[in-house]
């Protein structure tokens, strides 16, 4: 069945309505008609199987058939990703949702090629959140990761509490392999921060800043990975070991 997203502030199991782009897709693209069944989710773990009861010019009304709850994953993984060039951030957001990240924080590093003004920041955040919604619809994820506004590494640390385990990918020599760090950790962490740098890695100053805030430098092996590959690799390992 087709899946549709209804934001938590609009989630009303007793009066289900699709609006905006979701209603347009259901009505004009999929041509859903009265009686057709769909799945709705609110990004906070709730899912409803519903039947279409009517289509107006701008909305689609539905009736609840069955409601269920999806428990949270055992570990909250935050990907703090230096924004790469081109459309690679779209791919990273999509795959992060599919693999099970709880939050995605785009980072404006010193070596980030993309430069954003205040308007660009809001537009990029909205765009990447839409990518996350579409990925959640496709993969059946009922907990929607939030995409934070792009910020510098210093701003990121100033606004966040510490995680149980904080990691940063690094090309420097004094690193441990991710498997070694996880094996030595002991109890399963409930929250993990994974920092991935831009093309050319974080600057020494940024690495030192991350270290001062408790991040442990890790190596991803002898092969230098592309930014998007590094993100997918780290999230896959963390998901396998911790979720």
Phi and psi in degrees as a GROMACS rama.xvg file:
@    title "Ramachandran Plot"
@    xaxis  label "Phi"
@    yaxis  label "Psi"
@TYPE xy
-71.2032  143.962  UNK-2
-109.46  142.23  UNK-3
-133.531  148.519  UNK-4
-103.363  131.254  UNK-5
-121.654  122.44  UNK-6
-59.8699  149.767  UNK-7
-54.7355  -36.3183  UNK-8
-73.6359  -10.4753  UNK-9
-111.912  5.05253  UNK-10
-80.2968  111.313  UNK-11
-138.134  97.4669  UNK-12
-56.1399  -22.7994  UNK-13
-91.2318  -6.52078  UNK-14
-150.408  73.591  UNK-15
-83.8761  127.623  UNK-16
-142.294  131.501  UNK-17
-90.8216  136.316  UNK-18
-131.625  174.604  UNK-19
57.9544  -138.045  UNK-20
-66.2604  -30.3236  UNK-21
-67.2746  -42.3039  UNK-22
-65.8026  -40.3656  UNK-23
-61.2387  -44.0006  UNK-24
-64.6721  -42.7442  UNK-25
-66.9018  -42.9116  UNK-26
-83.559  -46.924  UNK-27
-97.5139  -24.1324  UNK-28
-97.9595  -54.1737  UNK-29
-83.3798  -15.7185  UNK-30
56.236  43.4041  UNK-31
-66.8548  143.752  UNK-32
-124.859  169.671  UNK-33
-55.9017  130.931  UNK-34
98.7091  -19.3689  UNK-35
-65.6996  142.381  UNK-36
-100.051  143.464  UNK-37
-139.777  169.766  UNK-38
-115.906  133.947  UNK-39
-116.433  144.956  UNK-40
-141.868  154.925  UNK-41
-111.868  6.72679  UNK-42
74.805  1.80603  UNK-43
-123.031  29.3261  UNK-44
93.4868  -3.09763  UNK-45
-98.3871  139.904  UNK-46
-137.426  138.74  UNK-47
-130.5  131.631  UNK-48
-89.3794  127.315  UNK-49
-136.756  162.065  UNK-50
-116.174  139.831  UNK-51
-68.4972  130.795  UNK-52
-112.716  -13.4973  UNK-53
179.473  149.665  UNK-54
-126.705  117.151  UNK-55
-95.4947  -170.287  UNK-56
-66.7279  -31.8842  UNK-57
-129.832  2.14969  UNK-58
-137.434  163.632  UNK-59
-130.525  120.871  UNK-60
-92.6806  144.833  UNK-61
-138.783  159.064  UNK-62
-120.202  130.439  UNK-63
-66.8509  132.239  UNK-64
-107.593  -39.911  UNK-65
-155.633  139.144  UNK-66
-125.209  142.046  UNK-67
-143.463  164.755  UNK-68
-121.893  139.14  UNK-69
-106.059  123.562  UNK-70
-67.8356  155.233  UNK-71
-64.2088  151.374  UNK-72
-67.2105  156.442  UNK-73
-68.644  -22.7934  UNK-74
-134.493  134.158  UNK-75
-90.8072  113.962  UNK-76
-107.236  122.27  UNK-77
-106.265  124.052  UNK-78
-97.3084  114.753  UNK-79
-101.168  106.261  UNK-80
-115.442  119.347  UNK-81
-61.8417  130.586  UNK-82
-66.6424  119.935  UNK-83
-84.0369  171.441  UNK-84
-77.7225  166.254  UNK-85
66.6922  -147.568  UNK-86
-100.265  17.1858  UNK-87
-65.7859  -26.1413  UNK-88
-66.1584  -34.4872  UNK-89
-58.9437  -45.5104  UNK-90
-63.5661  -43.3164  UNK-91
-62.5443  -44.4969  UNK-92
-61.446  -45.8754  UNK-93
-58.2226  -49.6901  UNK-94
-70.5134  -32.2987  UNK-95
-62.9173  -40.1235  UNK-96
-64.2619  -46.4895  UNK-97
-63.3304  -34.2325  UNK-98
-82.9876  -24.3709  UNK-99
120.391  18.5633  UNK-100
-64.9678  145.911  UNK-101
-92.8509  -24.3496  UNK-102
-153.737  148.858  UNK-103
-127.216  122.222  UNK-104
-115.766  104.141  UNK-105
-70.6797  130.488  UNK-106
-111.14  131.71  UNK-107
-93.2559  92.2555  UNK-108
-85.5424  170.468  UNK-109
-62.3366  -27.5616  UNK-110
-102.857  9.92512  UNK-111
-67.9022  126.29  UNK-112
-73.3349  -37.9801  UNK-113
-70.6046  130.208  UNK-114
-117.008  131.427  UNK-115
-123.521  135.581  UNK-116
-92.0543  -175.182  UNK-117
-60.8862  -41.0234  UNK-118
-67.5821  -39.6259  UNK-119
-62.1221  -38.1412  UNK-120
-58.2098  -47.9557  UNK-121
-65.2839  -40.7784  UNK-122
-66.4859  -43.5612  UNK-123
-64.3013  -43.1038  UNK-124
-59.7879  -45.518  UNK-125
-63.2599  -40.9222  UNK-126
-63.2351  -47.5286  UNK-127
-69.5844  -30.4255  UNK-128
-66.8098  -36.3392  UNK-129
-64.3391  -41.0385  UNK-130
-58.9462  -41.8973  UNK-131
-63.553  -41.8759  UNK-132
-61.767  -46.5607  UNK-133
-62.4795  -38.5326  UNK-134
-66.2473  -40.7311  UNK-135
-65.2826  -37.9604  UNK-136
-62.6423  -41.2154  UNK-137
-72.7081  -39.8218  UNK-138
-96.2079  -3.08805  UNK-139
82.1942  19.2027  UNK-140
-82.0363  121.229  UNK-141
-94.5631  -8.97267  UNK-142
-104.557  109.224  UNK-143
-84.7546  118.322  UNK-144
-64.4895  140.163  UNK-145
-90.1776  136.365  UNK-146
-97.9039  118.606  UNK-147
-77.8958  160.864  UNK-148
-63.9928  139.318  UNK-149
-56.4256  138.278  UNK-150
-152.46  168.675  UNK-151
-76.5249  167.477  UNK-152
-64.7535  -38.8511  UNK-153
-63.1316  -42.4136  UNK-154
-64.1303  -39.3844  UNK-155
-59.4628  -49.037  UNK-156
-69.2544  -31.2986  UNK-157
-68.3603  -26.8067  UNK-158
-99.717  -3.91767  UNK-159
-117.281  147.944  UNK-160
-81.3351  162.078  UNK-161
-69.9191  151.871  UNK-162
-96.4457  163.018  UNK-163
-60.5441  -39.1852  UNK-164
-136.559  128.228  UNK-165
-124.332  124.69  UNK-166
-127.456  149.343  UNK-167
-139.575  126.297  UNK-168
-68.2913  137.065  UNK-169
-146.15  145.577  UNK-170
-94.5306  0.63912  UNK-171
-74.0284  168.581  UNK-172
-82.4607  -25.4314  UNK-173
-89.5704  59.3811  UNK-174
-123.426  160.348  UNK-175
-112.456  156.214  UNK-176
-73.517  148.918  UNK-177
-55.8411  -38.5613  UNK-178
-62.7474  -38.7021  UNK-179
-65.2423  -42.2396  UNK-180
-63.66  -45.1557  UNK-181
-66.6432  -37.5717  UNK-182
-66.279  -34.7431  UNK-183
-86.3338  -7.7397  UNK-184
-69.5687  -36.7186  UNK-185
95.7516  -114.288  UNK-186
-64.247  148.571  UNK-187
-65.1786  124.235  UNK-188
-69.3852  147.025  UNK-189
-91.1175  -16.4993  UNK-190
-146.35  137.429  UNK-191
-134.143  135.941  UNK-192
-105.685  127.402  UNK-193
-119.015  112.579  UNK-194
-99.0091  125.887  UNK-195
-121.227  129.812  UNK-196
-83.5573  -178.979  UNK-197
-86.9588  -175.875  UNK-198
-57.6728  126.566  UNK-199
92.2342  -0.774466  UNK-200
75.6773  168.167  UNK-201
-66.0676  155.269  UNK-202
-73.3943  160.702  UNK-203
-55.4976  -37.0405  UNK-204
-64.8229  -40.3941  UNK-205
-68.1514  -39.3318  UNK-206
-63.0278  -41.7183  UNK-207
-64.8214  -38.8733  UNK-208
-61.2563  -44.8974  UNK-209
-63.555  -40.0452  UNK-210
-61.373  -43.1268  UNK-211
-63.5384  -24.9432  UNK-212
-96.1136  13.6672  UNK-213
95.5988  9.34433  UNK-214
-79.1927  138.08  UNK-215
-101.79  122.268  UNK-216
-69.0457  133.16  UNK-217
-126.516  152.175  UNK-218
-100.391  149.471  UNK-219
-104.061  16.8213  UNK-220
109.597  -179.909  UNK-221
-74.6661  -16.004  UNK-222
-95.3354  129.819  UNK-223
-76.941  120.002  UNK-224
-94.0345  149.891  UNK-225
-64.4074  157.803  UNK-226
-55.4748  -49.3803  UNK-227
-66.7659  -33.5845  UNK-228
-68.3023  -40.5511  UNK-229
-61.4516  -42.6093  UNK-230
-63.4248  -47.2652  UNK-231
-64.7184  -40.6902  UNK-232
-60.2084  -52.4301  UNK-233
-63.4529  -45.0745  UNK-234
-64.543  -35.8517  UNK-235
-65.4243  -44.1488  UNK-236
-64.8513  -46.2111  UNK-237
-63.787  -40.4707  UNK-238
-62.6916  -44.4458  UNK-239
-62.2989  -40.8837  UNK-240
-83.6706  -29.5768  UNK-241
-118.416  -23.3602  UNK-242
